[in-house]
C-alpha cells in the first residue's frame, strides 16, 4: 500500500516537474517572438527626424519584455493541466499553435497602431459588427497581408525551432529525473513561484496593469509597450465594462468620484442631490427662445483630417471648391474628434456618450431622449439621415429610426434614384449624396424646418475614386507632415474629392434663398494613418485633429476659433445658432460665445477624446495620469506642465457624461 502511494506521489512529482520545465521552455520562444515584433514595430513606424533618448528606449524595451513575459507565463501556467501528460508530438503542436496565435495578435496590433494610432482597443470588435466582408476587402487591398502572413510564418517557425533547440539542449522531461526527491520538490517550488511572479509581472509591487503601459512622456513610445495579447485583453475588459449599464457609478468611480454630486462639485454645479446634478447638465440659456428656427445641415466627413488644410495653397490644393467658402465661415483650427473610429464618433456626436458601442444592444431599441435627432424632432423639425454608405452597417437603418430620424436614405436608395451610380465596397460615390441633398432642399417646404445629418464614405481606404475623376497635381514639397505612408497621395486625392464635393454643394446653396434660413456645419469623424503617427511632441496635438466649419448668413465667429475644442462642443454650438431649444446635454461649450478672460469650468477651452484623453493649450494627457502629460505645441503657453485642476474638471465632465447614460438607460 505504501509503495503504491509512494509511486503515485513520485509520478505526480515527476509530472509536475516535467510540466513546469516544459512550460518554461515554451515561454522563452514566445517572449523572443513578441519582443522581436515590438522592435520591428518601432522601426516600421519610426517617424523621419524623430529622436528619443536611449534611456527611454531601454525603458520601453524593459517594460515591453515584462508584459511579454507576463502573457507568456500565463499561457504556460494555464497549460500546466496539459503539459505534464502529453507526448512530445502533441507538445510540439501546442507550441506551434500558441506561437502562431501570439505572433498574429502582435502583428495585428502593429497594423492596428498604424491605422488608429493606438494599440488594439475596443474598436477591433467592429470587425464582426461592421460590414465584415467590406472590412476584409479593405484589409486585403490596403494592408500588406501576404507579407504579414509570411512574417507570421517565419516567426512561428523560428519560435518552434528555438523551442526544439532548447528542449533538445535542456531535456526538460529528464533534467531532474535522477535527483533526490528533496531537490525535485525544491525545483518544483522555485519553478512554480517563478511562473507565478512572471505571470504577475513583478516581484514586489502590484501586478502589471494597464496604467503600467505609460513609462515615458512620449505617447508614441508608450504605445510600443503592449503586445497584441495584452492589448486585446485590455480591449475586451473595456468593452465588457462599457456594455454593462447596471451600475450607474462605474464611470464615476473610474474617474475618481464616489457620486455624481462629488463630480458636480468639482465643476461648480448644483450638487444638493442627483436630481439637481442632472437638471444642471441639461440647463441652457434661453437666448434661442422666440427666434426663427433655421434648417440645420450637418456633414460628418469620413476620415476628414485637419492637417491637410494647414498646407492648402494653389500649388497644394486639397480643398477644391470649399476653399473660397471659408472666407465667410467660422473655421475652428484646434479641434479634436471624439474617437478614432467612425461609429464611436457617430455615437459620441449624436448621444454624447463615452460608452460605445451603445446602440447595438438594448439601449438602441428605445429612444435616447437627449439624442441630437430626438431633440430636433421634439422642436418641430423633420429629420433626415443621409449617407453614401449602406445603412445596414452597425444596424443604423434600425437604430436611427428609433433615435429620432424620420428618414434614413443610404447607398441603396441613392442607387435606386440614380441608376448610373456604382455600388462599391462601402457604397456609392459621395457626389450622389450632394446631388440628392441639393434636389431635396430645392423642394423642401419653407414652413417645416429640416435637420439633415450627412455621413460621407468615399474618403476611406482603399481610397478609390470615380473613373472620371481628374486627380489634382500637387507640389508634395509643400506637404510639411510625415511622408512614410504609401497611401499618402491616394488619401490626399480622395480627401480633395470629398472636400471639393462638399464645397461645391455649399457654393451652390449659398446662392439660394434658403441660405438665409439655414446653418451648415461639417467635421471629420477621425484622423487617418496616412498622415503619420505624430510621435514628435511638436506635432502630437494633431493626432486627433479634424476640421470643424460652420457656414451661415452673417455669422459672428467670436474669439474661440483657435482654442482647444472637440466634438462634444458641436451641438452645444449649433442648436442655439439654429434656434433649437430642447433636452440636450451640456456635453461641451458654445464655441460662438465670447470666451471670457477667466472661463468657468463648464466653458474652459479644452478638448476631450472620449477614450479618456484631454488636451489644453499646453499639452495633452490621459485623464487621471499626471505622468502621461506631454507638451504638444512648438511654442506652448507657459508653464507647460500637468494641471491638476484641469484634469479634475475634465474627469468630472467625462464621469458625468458616463453617469448620465448609465443612470438613464440601465432601467
C-alpha positions in Angstrom: 0.0 0.0 0.0 2.8 2.4 1.0 4.7 1.6 -2.1 1.7 2.3 -4.3 1.2 5.7 -2.6 4.9 6.4 -3.0 4.8 5.5 -6.7 1.7 7.8 -7.1 3.4 10.7 -5.3 6.5 10.2 -7.3 4.5 10.1 -10.5 2.8 13.3 -9.6 6.1 15.0 -8.6 7.7 13.9 -11.9 4.7 15.0 -13.9 4.6 18.4 -12.2 8.3 18.9 -12.6 8.1 17.9 -16.3 5.2 20.2 -16.9 6.9 23.2 -15.2 10.1 22.6 -17.2 8.1 22.3 -20.4 6.3 25.5 -19.5 9.5 27.4 -19.1 10.9 26.0 -22.3 7.7 27.1 -24.0 7.8 30.7 -22.5 11.2 31.6 -23.9 10.5 31.5 -27.6 7.2 33.3 -27.1 8.9 36.2 -25.3 11.6 36.3 -28.0 9.0 36.5 -30.8 6.9 39.2 -29.1 10.0 41.3 -28.4 11.2 41.0 -32.0 7.8 42.2 -33.2 8.0 45.2 -30.8 11.4 46.2 -32.2 10.1 45.7 -35.7 7.1 47.9 -34.9 9.3 50.6 -33.5 11.5 50.6 -36.7 8.5 50.3 -39.0 6.7 53.4 -37.6 9.7 55.4 -36.5 8.9 58.9 -37.9 11.5 60.6 -40.1 13.5 63.1 -38.0 12.1 61.8 -34.7 14.6 61.3 -31.8 14.3 59.6 -28.4 16.6 59.2 -25.5 18.4 55.9 -25.2 17.1 55.6 -21.7 13.5 55.9 -22.9 14.1 53.2 -25.5 15.6 51.0 -22.8 12.6 51.6 -20.5 10.2 50.7 -23.3 12.1 47.6 -24.1 12.2 46.5 -20.5 8.6 47.2 -19.8 7.6 45.5 -23.0 9.7 42.5 -22.1 7.8 42.4 -18.7 4.5 42.3 -20.5 5.7 39.7 -22.9 6.9 37.6 -20.0 3.5 38.1 -18.3 1.3 36.9 -21.1 3.7 34.0 -22.0 3.9 32.9 -18.3 0.1 33.0 -18.0 -0.1 30.7 -21.1 2.4 28.4 -19.5 0.5 28.4 -16.2 -2.8 27.6 -17.9 -1.2 24.8 -19.9 0.1 23.0 -16.7 -3.0 20.9 -16.9 -1.8 19.5 -20.2 1.9 19.8 -20.5 2.9 17.2 -17.9 1.0 14.4 -19.6 1.0 14.9 -23.4 3.5 13.4 -25.8 6.3 15.3 -27.3 4.5 15.4 -30.6 1.4 16.9 -29.1 3.6 19.3 -27.1 5.1 20.5 -30.4 1.6 21.1 -31.8 0.7 23.2 -28.8 3.8 25.2 -29.2 3.1 25.8 -32.9 -0.5 26.9 -32.3 0.3 29.1 -29.4 3.3 30.8 -31.1 1.1 31.4 -34.2 -1.6 32.9 -32.1 0.7 35.2 -30.2 2.6 36.3 -33.3 -0.6 37.0 -35.3 -2.1 39.1 -32.4 1.0 41.2 -32.1 1.3 41.7 -35.9 -2.4 42.7 -35.9 -1.6 45.1 -33.1 1.2 46.5 -35.3 -1.2 47.3 -38.2 -3.9 48.4 -35.8 -1.5 51.0 -34.4 -0.7 52.1 -38.0 -4.3 52.7 -38.7 -5.7 54.1 -35.4 -2.5 55.4 -33.9 -3.2 53.4 -30.7 -2.7 49.7 -29.7 -5.7 47.4 -30.1 -8.7 48.8 -28.3 -12.5 48.0 -28.3 -12.9 49.2 -31.9 -11.4 46.0 -33.0 -14.6 44.2 -32.3 -16.2 46.2 -35.0 -14.9 43.6 -37.4 -17.9 41.5 -36.5 -20.3 44.4 -36.1 -19.3 46.3 -39.3 -19.9 45.0 -42.9 -17.4 42.3 -42.3 -17.0 41.5 -46.0 -16.2 45.1 -46.8 -13.7 45.4 -43.9 -11.9 42.2 -45.1 -11.8 43.5 -48.7 -10.3 46.8 -47.4 -7.7 45.0 -45.3 -6.8 42.9 -48.4 -6.4 45.9 -50.6 -4.9 48.4 -48.2 -2.6 46.3 -46.0 0.5 44.0 -46.7 -1.5 40.9 -46.0 0.8 38.5 -47.8 4.0 39.9 -46.2 2.3 39.8 -42.8 1.4 36.2 -43.2 5.0 35.4 -44.4 6.4 37.2 -41.4 4.0 35.4 -39.1 5.0 32.0 -40.6 8.7 32.9 -40.3 8.4 34.0 -36.7 6.3 30.9 -35.8 8.8 28.6 -37.5 11.6 30.4 -35.6 9.7 30.1 -32.3 9.2 26.4 -32.9 12.8 25.9 -33.9 14.0 27.7 -30.8 11.7 25.6 -28.7 13.1 22.4 -30.2 16.6 23.6 -29.7 16.0 24.5 -26.1 14.2 21.2 -25.4 17.0 19.2 -27.0 19.6 21.0 -25.0 17.9 21.3 -21.7 15.9 18.0 -21.8 13.1 19.3 -19.6 11.5 15.8 -19.3 14.5 14.3 -17.6 16.6 17.2 -16.4 16.0 16.5 -12.7 14.8 12.9 -13.1 17.7 11.3 -11.2 17.8 13.9 -8.5 16.8 13.3 -4.9 13.1 13.9 -4.1 14.0 16.9 -1.9 15.9 18.5 -4.8 12.9 17.8 -7.1 10.5 19.4 -4.6 12.7 22.5 -4.3 12.9 22.8 -8.1 9.1 22.5 -8.4 8.7 25.2 -5.8 11.1 27.6 -7.4 9.9 27.0 -10.9 6.2 27.3 -9.8 6.9 30.5 -7.9 8.9 31.9 -10.8 6.0 31.2 -13.1 3.6 33.0 -10.8 5.8 36.0 -10.4 6.4 36.1 -14.2 2.6 36.0 -14.7 2.3 38.8 -12.2 5.0 40.8 -14.0 6.8 41.9 -10.8 8.3 40.6 -7.6 7.4 43.2 -5.1 4.9 45.7 -6.4 1.3 45.3 -7.6 0.8 43.2 -10.7 1.4 44.8 -14.1 -1.8 46.6 -15.1 -3.0 49.0 -17.8 -1.5 52.0 -16.0 1.9 50.5 -16.3 1.9 50.9 -20.1 2.8 54.5 -19.5 6.6 54.6 -18.9 7.8 57.7 -20.8 6.5 61.2 -21.7 6.2 60.1 -25.3 2.9 58.6 -26.2 4.4 57.1 -29.3 6.9 55.1 -27.2 4.3 54.2 -24.7 2.1 52.7 -27.5 5.0 50.4 -28.3 4.9 48.7 -24.8 1.8 46.4 -25.1 2.0 43.3 -27.2 -1.1 42.2 -29.1 -2.2 39.7 -26.5 -2.3 42.2 -23.6 -3.7 44.9 -25.8 -6.6 42.6 -26.8 -7.2 41.6 -23.2 -7.5 45.3 -22.1 -9.7 46.0 -25.1 -12.0 43.1 -24.0 -12.1 44.4 -20.5 -13.0 47.9 -21.6 -15.8 46.6 -23.9 -17.2 44.4 -21.1 -17.3 47.3 -18.7 -18.8 49.7 -21.1 -21.6 47.4 -22.1 -22.8 46.7 -18.5 -25.1 49.6 -17.6 -26.4 48.1 -14.4 -24.1 50.1 -12.1 -24.5 53.9 -12.8 -21.5 54.7 -10.7 -18.9 52.7 -12.6 -17.7 55.5 -14.7 -17.7 58.0 -11.9 -15.6 55.8 -9.7 -13.2 55.1 -12.6 -12.6 58.8 -12.8 -12.1 59.1 -9.0 -15.5 60.3 -7.8 -17.8 58.5 -5.4 -21.0 60.1 -6.6 -22.4 62.4 -9.3 -22.6 65.1 -6.6 -18.9 64.9 -6.0 -18.2 65.4 -9.7 -20.7 68.2 -9.9 -18.9 70.0 -7.0 -15.7 69.8 -9.0 -17.4 71.7 -11.8 -19.2 74.2 -9.6 -22.6 72.8 -10.5 -25.5 72.5 -8.0 -24.8 69.3 -6.0 -27.6 69.1 -3.4 -29.0 65.9 -5.0 -28.6 63.6 -8.0 -31.7 65.3 -9.5 -30.1 68.7 -9.1 -27.0 67.5 -10.8 -28.9 66.1 -13.8 -31.0 69.2 -14.1 -27.8 71.3 -14.2 -26.5 69.1 -17.0 -29.5 69.9 -19.2 -29.9 73.6 -18.2 -29.5 76.1 -21.1 -29.6 79.8 -21.7 -33.0 81.0 -23.1 -31.3 83.0 -25.9 -32.8 80.8 -28.6 -36.4 81.2 -27.5 -38.6 83.1 -29.9 -36.0 83.1 -32.7 -36.8 81.7 -36.1 -35.8 78.1 -36.4 -33.3 77.5 -39.1 -32.6 74.4 -41.2 -29.6 72.5 -39.9 -27.4 70.6 -42.4 -24.6 68.7 -40.6 -21.9 66.8 -42.5 -19.8 64.1 -40.9 -17.0 63.6 -43.4 -15.2 60.3 -43.4 -11.5 60.5 -42.4 -11.5 64.3 -42.8 -8.3 65.1 -41.0 -7.2 68.6 -40.1 -3.6 68.5 -41.2 -4.0 68.7 -45.0 -5.9 72.0 -44.6 -2.8 73.5 -43.0 -0.9 73.3 -46.3 -3.7 74.4 -48.6 -2.5 76.6 -51.5 -3.0 76.8 -55.2 0.1 74.5 -55.7 -1.2 72.1 -53.0 -4.9 72.0 -53.4 -6.7 69.7 -51.0 -9.9 71.7 -50.6 -11.1 72.3 -54.1 -14.3 74.4 -54.2 -14.5 74.5 -50.5 -11.5 76.9 -50.2 -13.3 80.1 -51.2 -16.3 79.3 -48.9 -14.1 79.5 -45.8 -13.7 83.3 -46.2 -17.2 83.8 -44.7 -17.3 80.7 -42.5 -16.3 80.0 -38.9 -13.4 77.6 -39.1 -12.1 76.1 -35.9 -8.5 75.2 -36.3 -7.7 73.5 -33.0 -10.4 70.8 -32.9 -10.4 67.1 -31.9 -12.6 64.2 -32.8 -14.3 62.2 -30.0 -12.9 58.8 -31.2 -10.6 57.2 -33.7 -13.4 55.3 -35.5 -16.5 56.3 -37.4 -19.2 54.5 -35.4 -17.8 55.6 -32.0 -17.6 59.2 -33.2 -21.1 59.0 -34.7 -22.5 57.8 -31.3 -20.5 60.4 -29.4 -21.8 63.2 -31.6 -25.4 62.0 -31.6 -25.7 60.9 -28.0 -22.7 62.5 -26.1 -21.7 59.1 -24.8 -18.3 58.0 -23.7 -19.8 54.4 -23.7 -19.6 52.8 -27.1 -20.9 50.8 -28.8 -24.1 51.9 -27.1 -26.9 51.4 -29.6 -26.1 47.9 -30.8 -27.7 46.4 -27.7 -30.9 47.1 -25.8 -30.1 50.8 -25.4 -30.5 51.3 -29.1 -34.0 49.8 -29.2 -35.6 52.7 -27.3 -35.4 56.5 -27.8 -32.5 58.2 -26.1 -34.2 61.5 -25.1 -31.1 63.8 -25.4 -30.1 62.4 -28.8 -29.5 65.2 -31.4 -32.1 64.0 -33.8 -34.6 63.4 -31.0 -34.1 67.0 -29.7 -34.6 68.4 -33.2 -37.7 66.3 -33.8 -39.2 67.4 -30.5 -38.5 71.0 -31.5 -40.7 70.5 -34.6 -38.0 69.6 -37.2 -38.2 67.0 -39.9 -35.1 64.8 -39.6 -33.2 63.0 -42.2 -30.1 60.8 -42.1 -28.3 60.7 -45.4 -25.2 58.6 -46.2 -23.4 57.3 -49.3 -22.8 54.1 -47.4 -25.1 51.2 -46.6 -27.4 51.9 -43.6 -27.3 48.2 -42.6 -23.8 48.9 -41.3 -23.9 48.7 -37.5 -27.7 48.4 -37.7 -28.0 52.1 -38.5 -31.2 51.6 -40.5 -32.9 50.2 -37.4 -31.3 52.3 -34.7 -31.6 55.7 -36.4 -35.3 55.5 -36.9 -35.7 54.7 -33.2 -33.5 57.6 -32.3 -35.5 60.4 -33.9 -34.7 60.3 -37.7 -37.9 60.3 -39.8 -36.0 59.0 -42.8 -32.8 57.1 -43.5 -31.5 57.4 -47.1 -28.5 55.3 -47.9 -26.5 53.9 -50.9 -29.3 51.6 -51.9 -31.8 54.4 -52.0 -29.3 56.6 -54.0 -28.7 53.7 -56.4 -32.4 53.5 -57.0 -32.7 57.2 -57.5 -29.7 57.4 -59.7 -29.3 54.1 -61.7 -25.9 55.2 -63.1 -24.4 55.1 -59.6 -21.9 52.4 -58.9 -22.1 50.4 -55.7 -18.6 49.9 -54.4 -17.1 48.3 -51.2 -18.5 51.0 -48.9 -21.4 52.4 -51.0 -21.8 54.9 -53.8 -19.6 57.9 -54.6 -20.2 61.0 -52.3 -21.3 63.1 -55.3 -24.7 61.4 -55.2 -25.5 62.4 -51.6 -24.8 66.1 -52.5 -26.8 65.7 -55.7 -29.7 64.2 -53.7 -29.5 66.8 -51.0 -29.4 69.7 -53.5 -32.6 68.4 -55.1 -34.2 67.7 -51.7 -33.5 71.2 -50.4 -34.9 72.8 -53.6 -38.3 71.2 -53.0 -38.4 71.3 -49.2 -41.3 73.4 -47.8 -40.3 76.6 -46.1 -42.7 76.1 -43.2 -41.1 72.9 -41.9 -37.5 73.2 -40.5 -35.3 70.4 -41.6 -32.3 68.8 -39.8 -30.1 66.6 -42.0 -27.2 64.5 -40.8 -24.9 63.5 -43.6 -22.3 60.8 -43.4 -19.9 60.6 -46.4 -17.8 57.5 -47.3 -15.5 57.9 -50.3 -12.5 59.2 -48.3 -12.0 55.8 -46.9 -9.4 53.0 -47.5 -8.8 51.7 -50.1 -9.1 55.3 -51.5 -10.9 54.5 -54.7 -12.3 57.3 -56.8 -14.8 57.6 -59.7 -13.3 56.7 -63.1 -14.0 60.1 -64.5 -12.4 62.0 -61.6 -9.4 64.1 -62.6 -6.7 63.9 -60.0 -5.2 67.2 -59.0 -1.4 67.6 -59.3 0.3 68.8 -56.1 3.7 70.0 -55.2 4.5 67.5 -52.4 7.4 69.7 -51.2 4.7 71.8 -49.7 3.5 68.9 -47.5 5.2 69.5 -44.2 3.9 66.4 -42.5 5.2 62.8 -42.4 5.8 61.0 -45.7 6.2 57.4 -44.6 2.8 56.1 -45.7 2.4 54.6 -49.1 -1.2 55.7 -49.1 -0.4 59.4 -48.5 -1.0 60.6 -52.1 -4.1 58.4 -52.8 -5.5 59.6 -49.5 -4.9 63.2 -50.4 -6.8 62.6 -53.7 -9.9 61.2 -52.0 -9.6 63.9 -49.4 -9.7 66.5 -52.2 -12.6 64.7 -53.9 -14.8 64.6 -50.8 -14.0 68.2 -49.7 -14.5 69.5 -53.2 -17.9 67.8 -53.3 -18.9 69.5 -50.1 -17.5 72.8 -51.2 -19.5 72.6 -54.5 -22.7 72.0 -52.5 -22.0 74.9 -50.2 -21.2 77.2 -53.1 -24.4 76.4 -54.9 -26.5 76.5 -51.7 -25.2 79.9 -50.8 -26.8 81.3 -53.9 -30.3 80.1 -52.9 -32.9 82.0 -50.8 -32.8 79.1 -48.3 -29.2 80.0 -47.2 -30.5 82.9 -45.1 -32.5 80.4 -43.0 -30.0 77.5 -42.9 -27.0 76.6 -40.9 -24.4 74.3 -42.4 -21.7 72.6 -40.4 -19.0 70.0 -41.2 -16.5 68.0 -39.3 -14.4 64.8 -39.7 -15.1 61.6 -37.8 -11.4 60.9 -37.1 -7.8 61.3 -38.4 -6.2 58.7 -40.6 -3.0 56.7 -40.7 -1.8 58.1 -44.0 -0.8 61.4 -42.4 1.6 59.9 -39.8 1.8 58.7 -36.2 2.6 62.2 -34.7 5.4 60.9 -32.4 7.1 64.3 -32.2 5.8 66.4 -29.3 5.5 69.5 -31.5 3.1 67.5 -33.8 1.3 65.5 -31.1 -1.6 67.9 -30.9 -2.5 67.0 -34.5 -3.1 63.3 -33.7 -6.8 63.6 -33.1 -7.5 66.9 -35.0 -10.3 67.3 -37.6 -11.8 70.4 -39.1 -15.0 72.0 -37.8 -16.5 74.6 -40.0 -19.8 76.5 -39.8 -21.4 78.4 -42.6 -24.3 80.7 -42.2 -25.7 84.1 -43.1 -24.0 87.0 -41.2 -22.2 84.7 -38.7 -20.3 86.2 -35.8 -17.5 83.8 -35.0 -16.3 85.0 -31.6 -12.8 84.5 -30.2 -12.6 80.7 -29.9 -11.6 79.8 -33.4 -8.1 78.8 -32.3 -8.9 77.4 -28.8 -8.8 73.7 -28.0 -12.3 72.2 -28.6 -13.8 68.9 -29.7 -16.8 67.0 -31.0 -18.6 67.4 -27.6 -18.9 71.1 -28.3 -20.6 71.0 -31.7 -24.3 70.7 -30.9 -24.0 73.0 -27.9 -22.9 75.5 -30.5 -25.3 74.6 -33.4 -28.6 74.2 -31.6 -28.6 77.8 -30.2 -27.4 79.1 -33.5 -30.3 77.3 -35.3 -32.9 78.4 -32.7 -33.4 74.9 -31.3 -34.3 74.6 -27.7 -34.6 71.2 -26.1 -33.4 68.4 -23.8 -29.8 68.2 -25.0 -27.0 67.8 -22.5 -24.3 70.3 -21.8 -21.6 68.0 -23.1 -19.4 70.9 -24.1 -19.5 74.7 -24.6 -20.9 77.1 -27.2 -17.9 77.9 -29.4 -19.5 81.1 -30.8 -19.8 82.7 -27.4 -17.0 85.1 -26.4 -14.6 83.3 -24.2 -14.1 85.4 -21.0 -10.7 86.1 -19.5 -11.4 83.5 -16.8 -13.7 80.8 -18.2 -15.8 78.8 -15.7 -15.2 75.0 -15.5 -18.1 74.2 -17.8 -16.7 76.6 -20.5 -13.0 76.2 -20.2 -11.1 75.9 -23.5 -10.2 72.3 -23.5 -10.7 69.3 -25.8 -11.7 65.8 -24.8 -11.1 62.5 -26.6 -13.7 60.0 -25.4 -11.3 57.2 -24.7 -10.1 59.2 -21.7 -7.7 61.8 -23.0 -7.9 65.6 -22.7 -6.0 68.5 -24.1 -5.5 72.1 -23.1 -3.4 74.9 -24.6 -0.3 73.5 -23.1 -0.5 69.8 -23.8 -2.4 66.5 -23.6 -2.7 63.7 -21.1 -4.6 60.7 -20.1 -7.3 61.6 -17.5 -6.0 60.9 -14.0 -2.5 60.2 -15.1 0.0 63.1 -14.5 2.9 61.1 -15.9 1.3 60.9 -19.3 1.3 64.7 -19.8 3.2 65.9 -22.8 3.6 69.4 -24.2 2.0 69.4 -27.7 3.0 72.6 -29.3 6.2 74.1 -30.6 5.5 77.2 -28.6 3.3 76.1 -25.7 1.8 78.6 -23.3 3.8 78.7 -20.0 4.0 76.9 -17.8 3.9 73.7 -19.9 3.1 71.2 -17.2 0.3 68.9 -15.9 -2.5 71.0 -14.5 -4.3 69.1 -11.7 -7.3 71.4 -11.7 -7.8 70.9 -15.5 -7.5 67.2 -15.0 -10.1 67.1 -12.2 -12.6 69.1 -14.1 -12.2 67.0 -17.3 -12.5 63.8 -15.2 -15.7 65.3 -13.7 -17.1 66.1 -17.2 -16.3 62.7 -18.5 -17.7 61.0 -15.4 -21.0 62.9 -15.6 -21.5 62.1 -19.2 -20.9 58.4 -18.4 -23.2 58.6 -15.4 -26.0 60.3 -17.4 -26.0 57.4 -19.9 -26.0 54.7 -17.3 -28.5 56.2 -14.9 -30.9 57.0 -17.7 -30.7 53.7 -19.7 -29.9 50.9 -17.3 -33.5 50.5 -16.1 
